[in-house]
């Protein structure tokens, strides 16, 4: 059984979501995982940044930042088809 303890409140460290952190996944799966992490970080009110081929979005938070990250993922050209 896996137990996880979460603390309410307090400062959360920003997270950098990086394409290169997922070398074992195919391009479409990487995009999907990064989108999931963006949605999770936004739902948790965390500050996050995104690094993908051709784009790097700085740390940010809020609905506009989430939208910019999801748009960058949707438009991402991985060079692999």
C-alpha positions, 0 to 999 in steps of 0.5 A: 500500500502506497501512502502519500502525505500532503500538507495543506497551505504553505509554499509549494515549490515551482515545477519545471515540466521538461520534454527531456524528462520523458525520453522513454515515451513516444512524442505523442505520449510525451505531449499527453503527459506534459499536458496532464502535468500542466493541468495537475499543476494548475489545479493545485495552484502551483507555479510551473514552467514548460520546456518543449522542442521549439518553446520554453515558457517561463514559470507562471500560474493562473488560467492564462499561463495554463492556456499558453502552455496547452497551446504550446503543446498543441502546436508543438512540432517534434520533427517526428511523424 
